[in-house]
């Protein structure tokens, strides 16, 4: 069989380490849930419990543990959003969990909302999905989720506060896409989102899952 000849160099597949092993988790797609904590929904201007809605990031937006994050172009208002991340196994089952940060160009998001435009530029930019190592687990965590900037706590809640739990989110996503091994689902952020500037040290954690830290450079 003849070898495939690529017209341009084939990009490497993004990977995330699996805690306690030498294995890595190859990232296929990244789905994200919006406004899945009541207090955050309220701070962003809503108070209902609509079915979860999704947006996406490219797989190569992932920033593996230990890497810093460059401040993105075309924004004056970069925001942090700490989230529980679900890693999907074959057949749409759950492989494990991680802590992740959904970085957002908030000013671009606001403009897109005002005009009814997509959020791609606000959410799906380079280096917009820092993540911890993935911990294999069956049972969804319910404990504390928190984020601090330069040692000052900004987000502090519990995963149990989610409006839509992990099983419901995975089920809803499965109605829209065929979930496959390598998919990641960011499950929404609690209240306390706020701005970041170059030099900031961001530290986040999900109890029983993992922690991550990175600096905005």
RAKARA-V641715 format. One record per pair of residues at least 6 apart in sequence whose C-alpha atoms are under 6 Angstrom apart, sorted by the first residue. I is the first residue (numbers start at 1). J is the second residue. If there is no record, write none. Layout:
# RAKARA-V641715
I_J, I_J
This chain:
# RAKARA-V641715
14_27, 14_60, 15_24, 15_25, 15_26, 15_27, 16_24, 16_25, 16_64, 17_24, 17_133, 18_24, 18_133, 18_134, 19_133, 19_134, 19_135, 26_182, 27_59, 27_182, 27_183, 28_182, 28_183, 29_59, 29_183, 30_56, 30_57, 30_59, 30_183, 30_184, 30_185, 31_56, 31_185, 32_54, 32_55, 32_56, 32_185, 32_186, 33_53, 33_54, 33_187, 33_188, 34_53, 34_188, 35_41, 35_188, 36_162, 36_163, 36_188, 37_162, 37_163, 37_190, 39_191, 40_190, 40_191, 57_124, 61_126, 61_127, 61_128, 61_129, 62_129, 62_130, 63_127, 63_129, 63_130, 64_131, 65_132, 68_214, 68_215, 69_216, 69_217, 70_216, 70_217, 71_216, 71_217, 75_105, 77_105, 77_106, 77_107, 78_104, 78_105, 78_106, 78_195, 78_196, 79_103, 79_104, 79_194, 79_195, 79_196, 80_103, 80_193, 80_194, 81_101, 81_102, 81_189, 81_193, 82_100, 82_101, 82_189, 83_99, 83_100, 83_101, 83_188, 83_189, 84_99, 84_187, 85_97, 85_98, 85_99, 85_185, 85_186, 86_97, 86_184, 86_185, 87_95, 87_96, 87_97, 87_184, 88_94, 88_95, 88_181, 88_182, 88_183, 89_95, 89_181, 90_180, 90_181, 92_179, 92_180, 95_136, 96_135, 96_136, 96_137, 97_134, 97_135, 98_132, 98_134, 98_209, 99_131, 99_132, 99_205, 99_206, 99_210, 100_130, 100_131, 101_129, 101_130, 102_129, 103_128, 104_122, 104_123, 105_122, 108_122, 109_119, 109_122, 132_211, 132_212, 142_159, 142_160, 143_158, 143_159, 143_207, 144_157, 144_158, 144_206, 144_207, 145_156, 145_157, 145_158, 145_205, 145_206, 146_155, 146_156, 146_204, 146_205, 147_154, 147_155, 147_203, 147_204, 148_154, 148_202, 148_203, 149_201, 149_202, 150_201, 154_192, 155_192, 198_216, 198_217, 199_216, 199_217, 200_215, 200_216, 201_214, 201_215, 202_213, 202_214, 202_215, 203_212, 203_213, 204_211, 204_212, 205_211
